[in-house]
Amino acid sequence: MIAACGLVTCALGQPAQGPRLPAPPPMRFVSRTERSQLDAAKDPKSRLRSTIKLAEDRLVRAESLTTQKAFEEASIELGGYLGLIGDLRAFILTLERDKGSTRDMYKHLEIGVRLHISRLAVMRRSTPASYAVHFKDAEDYIKDTRAEALDSFYGHSVLRESAPEKSPAPKASPDAIKRP
């Protein structure tokens, strides 16, 4: 009897475990120290280089945290990485689009993030499903960034296919044509 009462109290004292909620998405942000480093850049090219370098550092830290199974901290680093890349995209959009230097910036951005897609995929495969979703979203974001960078080269020089023309009016039959 005492043992039965002990089991009931133990069962009632435990919180009910429902379905686990997925991990919240990483917050995309640029830290104050990173922002001050980016603002100290003298020209757009040096800003691009420093942003890519800072993003690389964040990605390396996320990789090491993922191998250590510290997925929450890796998610925070992923948010910082995405914040830096998003800030760089926004910065390049403020530049004049038709200049050659802007296209060079897009080229360097594309080259800089090209290898990040495969690195993010490796991290995604080694994380639990609740965190892997965010790594997949990051992969898609980087793919969109690359596409935006590559599209900048084809903005005005690609000929678009014109809309199909309407078919001409049906020709009249030879009997309907009257000759004078």
TORNUMAR-28970 format. One record per residue (C-alpha): x, y, z; residue number from 1. Coordinates in Angstrom, 2 decimals, decimal comma. Layout:
! residues N
<lodo u="X" v="Y" w="Z" num="NUM"/>
...
END
This chain:
! residues 180
<lodo u="0,00" v="0,00" w="0,00" num="1"/>
<lodo u="2,80" v="2,42" w="0,90" num="2"/>
<lodo u="4,64" v="1,51" w="-2,28" num="3"/>
<lodo u="1,52" v="2,19" w="-4,36" num="4"/>
<lodo u="1,10" v="5,61" w="-2,78" num="5"/>
<lodo u="4,76" v="6,35" w="-3,47" num="6"/>
<lodo u="4,33" v="5,49" w="-7,17" num="7"/>
<lodo u="1,27" v="7,70" w="-7,48" num="8"/>
<lodo u="3,05" v="10,66" w="-5,91" num="9"/>
<lodo u="6,10" v="10,13" w="-8,14" num="10"/>
<lodo u="3,91" v="9,97" w="-11,24" num="11"/>
<lodo u="1,98" v="13,09" w="-10,26" num="12"/>
<lodo u="5,11" v="15,03" w="-9,39" num="13"/>
<lodo u="6,60" v="14,72" w="-12,89" num="14"/>
<lodo u="5,63" v="17,31" w="-15,43" num="15"/>
<lodo u="3,76" v="16,00" w="-18,44" num="16"/>
<lodo u="5,97" v="15,74" w="-21,47" num="17"/>
<lodo u="4,20" v="16,80" w="-24,62" num="18"/>
<lodo u="5,58" v="17,01" w="-28,11" num="19"/>
<lodo u="8,88" v="18,87" w="-28,29" num="20"/>
<lodo u="8,71" v="22,26" w="-29,89" num="21"/>
<lodo u="11,19" v="22,99" w="-32,67" num="22"/>
<lodo u="14,11" v="25,21" w="-31,87" num="23"/>
<lodo u="13,43" v="28,90" w="-32,50" num="24"/>
<lodo u="15,01" v="30,34" w="-35,63" num="25"/>
<lodo u="18,33" v="32,09" w="-35,13" num="26"/>
<lodo u="18,13" v="35,83" w="-34,74" num="27"/>
<lodo u="19,93" v="37,57" w="-37,60" num="28"/>
<lodo u="22,04" v="40,34" w="-36,16" num="29"/>
<lodo u="25,33" v="42,18" w="-36,47" num="30"/>
<lodo u="27,04" v="42,74" w="-33,12" num="31"/>
<lodo u="28,25" v="46,18" w="-32,06" num="32"/>
<lodo u="31,91" v="45,26" w="-32,43" num="33"/>
<lodo u="31,29" v="43,87" w="-35,91" num="34"/>
<lodo u="29,25" v="46,95" w="-36,83" num="35"/>
<lodo u="32,07" v="49,25" w="-35,71" num="36"/>
<lodo u="34,55" v="47,25" w="-37,81" num="37"/>
<lodo u="32,27" v="47,49" w="-40,84" num="38"/>
<lodo u="31,66" v="51,21" w="-40,36" num="39"/>
<lodo u="35,42" v="51,79" w="-40,12" num="40"/>
<lodo u="35,90" v="50,46" w="-43,66" num="41"/>
<lodo u="37,09" v="53,24" w="-45,96" num="42"/>
<lodo u="35,61" v="52,06" w="-49,24" num="43"/>
<lodo u="33,01" v="49,50" w="-50,38" num="44"/>
<lodo u="35,64" v="46,97" w="-51,37" num="45"/>
<lodo u="37,27" v="46,92" w="-47,93" num="46"/>
<lodo u="33,82" v="46,70" w="-46,34" num="47"/>
<lodo u="33,06" v="43,66" w="-48,49" num="48"/>
<lodo u="36,33" v="42,00" w="-47,50" num="49"/>
<lodo u="35,86" v="42,65" w="-43,81" num="50"/>
<lodo u="32,24" v="41,44" w="-43,91" num="51"/>
<lodo u="33,21" v="38,21" w="-45,68" num="52"/>
<lodo u="36,03" v="37,71" w="-43,16" num="53"/>
<lodo u="33,70" v="38,24" w="-40,18" num="54"/>
<lodo u="31,08" v="35,93" w="-41,73" num="55"/>
<lodo u="33,77" v="33,27" w="-42,28" num="56"/>
<lodo u="34,76" v="33,52" w="-38,62" num="57"/>
<lodo u="31,14" v="33,06" w="-37,55" num="58"/>
<lodo u="30,77" v="30,06" w="-39,85" num="59"/>
<lodo u="33,95" v="28,43" w="-38,50" num="60"/>
<lodo u="32,68" v="28,89" w="-34,93" num="61"/>
<lodo u="29,30" v="27,41" w="-35,90" num="62"/>
<lodo u="31,08" v="24,40" w="-37,46" num="63"/>
<lodo u="33,15" v="23,77" w="-34,34" num="64"/>
<lodo u="30,11" v="24,13" w="-32,07" num="65"/>
<lodo u="28,17" v="21,72" w="-34,25" num="66"/>
<lodo u="30,90" v="19,10" w="-33,96" num="67"/>
<lodo u="30,84" v="19,62" w="-30,17" num="68"/>
<lodo u="27,05" v="19,05" w="-30,24" num="69"/>
<lodo u="26,39" v="22,56" w="-28,87" num="70"/>
<lodo u="23,52" v="23,20" w="-31,27" num="71"/>
<lodo u="21,99" v="26,17" w="-29,44" num="72"/>
<lodo u="25,28" v="28,09" w="-29,55" num="73"/>
<lodo u="25,83" v="27,04" w="-33,17" num="74"/>
<lodo u="22,42" v="28,45" w="-33,98" num="75"/>
<lodo u="23,41" v="31,77" w="-32,41" num="76"/>
<lodo u="26,57" v="31,86" w="-34,55" num="77"/>
<lodo u="24,48" v="30,99" w="-37,61" num="78"/>
<lodo u="22,25" v="33,98" w="-36,85" num="79"/>
<lodo u="25,29" v="36,25" w="-36,67" num="80"/>
<lodo u="26,56" v="34,83" w="-39,97" num="81"/>
<lodo u="23,21" v="35,43" w="-41,68" num="82"/>
<lodo u="23,04" v="38,93" w="-40,21" num="83"/>
<lodo u="26,43" v="39,81" w="-41,71" num="84"/>
<lodo u="25,51" v="38,43" w="-45,13" num="85"/>
<lodo u="22,15" v="40,23" w="-45,05" num="86"/>
<lodo u="23,87" v="43,47" w="-44,07" num="87"/>
<lodo u="26,28" v="43,08" w="-46,98" num="88"/>
<lodo u="23,41" v="42,44" w="-49,41" num="89"/>
<lodo u="21,64" v="45,56" w="-48,18" num="90"/>
<lodo u="24,84" v="47,59" w="-48,47" num="91"/>
<lodo u="25,48" v="46,51" w="-52,06" num="92"/>
<lodo u="21,90" v="47,38" w="-53,00" num="93"/>
<lodo u="22,58" v="50,98" w="-51,96" num="94"/>
<lodo u="25,35" v="51,26" w="-54,56" num="95"/>
<lodo u="24,73" v="52,32" w="-58,15" num="96"/>
<lodo u="23,76" v="49,16" w="-60,00" num="97"/>
<lodo u="25,14" v="49,96" w="-63,46" num="98"/>
<lodo u="28,70" v="50,69" w="-62,39" num="99"/>
<lodo u="31,43" v="48,18" w="-63,06" num="100"/>
<lodo u="32,67" v="48,43" w="-59,50" num="101"/>
<lodo u="29,27" v="47,30" w="-58,19" num="102"/>
<lodo u="29,35" v="44,28" w="-60,48" num="103"/>
<lodo u="32,84" v="43,54" w="-59,17" num="104"/>
<lodo u="31,45" v="43,69" w="-55,64" num="105"/>
<lodo u="28,75" v="41,20" w="-56,61" num="106"/>
<lodo u="31,40" v="38,98" w="-58,18" num="107"/>
<lodo u="33,49" v="38,98" w="-55,01" num="108"/>
<lodo u="30,39" v="38,35" w="-52,91" num="109"/>
<lodo u="29,45" v="35,37" w="-55,07" num="110"/>
<lodo u="32,97" v="33,96" w="-54,89" num="111"/>
<lodo u="33,09" v="34,53" w="-51,14" num="112"/>
<lodo u="29,86" v="32,68" w="-50,32" num="113"/>
<lodo u="30,09" v="29,96" w="-52,98" num="114"/>
<lodo u="31,73" v="27,41" w="-50,68" num="115"/>
<lodo u="29,51" v="28,26" w="-47,73" num="116"/>
<lodo u="26,59" v="26,28" w="-49,18" num="117"/>
<lodo u="28,39" v="22,96" w="-48,92" num="118"/>
<lodo u="29,69" v="23,79" w="-45,44" num="119"/>
<lodo u="26,16" v="24,60" w="-44,28" num="120"/>
<lodo u="24,92" v="21,33" w="-45,78" num="121"/>
<lodo u="27,53" v="19,36" w="-43,82" num="122"/>
<lodo u="26,46" v="21,08" w="-40,60" num="123"/>
<lodo u="22,79" v="20,46" w="-41,38" num="124"/>
<lodo u="23,37" v="16,73" w="-41,78" num="125"/>
<lodo u="24,96" v="16,45" w="-38,35" num="126"/>
<lodo u="22,33" v="18,39" w="-36,40" num="127"/>
<lodo u="19,00" v="17,22" w="-34,96" num="128"/>
<lodo u="15,92" v="17,88" w="-37,06" num="129"/>
<lodo u="14,76" v="20,78" w="-34,89" num="130"/>
<lodo u="17,96" v="22,71" w="-35,71" num="131"/>
<lodo u="18,54" v="21,31" w="-39,20" num="132"/>
<lodo u="15,61" v="23,32" w="-40,53" num="133"/>
<lodo u="17,47" v="26,53" w="-39,79" num="134"/>
<lodo u="20,61" v="25,34" w="-41,52" num="135"/>
<lodo u="18,49" v="24,48" w="-44,58" num="136"/>
<lodo u="16,99" v="27,98" w="-44,48" num="137"/>
<lodo u="20,51" v="29,41" w="-44,31" num="138"/>
<lodo u="21,52" v="27,32" w="-47,35" num="139"/>
<lodo u="18,54" v="28,67" w="-49,29" num="140"/>
<lodo u="19,38" v="32,23" w="-48,22" num="141"/>
<lodo u="22,96" v="31,86" w="-49,46" num="142"/>
<lodo u="21,70" v="30,34" w="-52,73" num="143"/>
<lodo u="19,43" v="33,37" w="-53,16" num="144"/>
<lodo u="22,37" v="35,65" w="-52,41" num="145"/>
<lodo u="24,45" v="33,94" w="-55,09" num="146"/>
<lodo u="21,57" v="34,16" w="-57,57" num="147"/>
<lodo u="21,18" v="37,88" w="-56,85" num="148"/>
<lodo u="24,90" v="38,39" w="-57,37" num="149"/>
<lodo u="24,92" v="36,48" w="-60,64" num="150"/>
<lodo u="21,77" v="38,22" w="-61,90" num="151"/>
<lodo u="23,53" v="41,56" w="-61,56" num="152"/>
<lodo u="25,67" v="40,60" w="-64,56" num="153"/>
<lodo u="22,67" v="39,96" w="-66,79" num="154"/>
<lodo u="20,36" v="42,81" w="-65,81" num="155"/>
<lodo u="20,43" v="44,87" w="-68,98" num="156"/>
<lodo u="22,17" v="42,66" w="-71,51" num="157"/>
<lodo u="19,85" v="39,66" w="-71,68" num="158"/>
<lodo u="17,20" v="39,78" w="-74,34" num="159"/>
<lodo u="13,85" v="38,73" w="-73,01" num="160"/>
<lodo u="11,58" v="36,56" w="-75,07" num="161"/>
<lodo u="8,80" v="38,67" w="-76,49" num="162"/>
<lodo u="5,15" v="37,84" w="-76,02" num="163"/>
<lodo u="3,72" v="35,66" w="-78,79" num="164"/>
<lodo u="2,14" v="37,69" w="-81,53" num="165"/>
<lodo u="-1,51" v="37,30" w="-82,35" num="166"/>
<lodo u="-2,21" v="35,10" w="-85,33" num="167"/>
<lodo u="-3,18" v="37,03" w="-88,47" num="168"/>
<lodo u="-6,81" v="37,17" w="-89,52" num="169"/>
<lodo u="-7,93" v="34,12" w="-91,51" num="170"/>
<lodo u="-7,45" v="34,49" w="-95,24" num="171"/>
<lodo u="-10,48" v="34,67" w="-97,39" num="172"/>
<lodo u="-11,23" v="31,77" w="-99,68" num="173"/>
<lodo u="-10,48" v="32,21" w="-103,38" num="174"/>
<lodo u="-14,17" v="32,21" w="-104,24" num="175"/>
<lodo u="-14,80" v="35,16" w="-101,97" num="176"/>
<lodo u="-12,26" v="37,31" w="-103,77" num="177"/>
<lodo u="-13,89" v="39,17" w="-106,64" num="178"/>
<lodo u="-11,80" v="40,41" w="-109,42" num="179"/>
<lodo u="-12,84" v="43,37" w="-111,53" num="180"/>
END
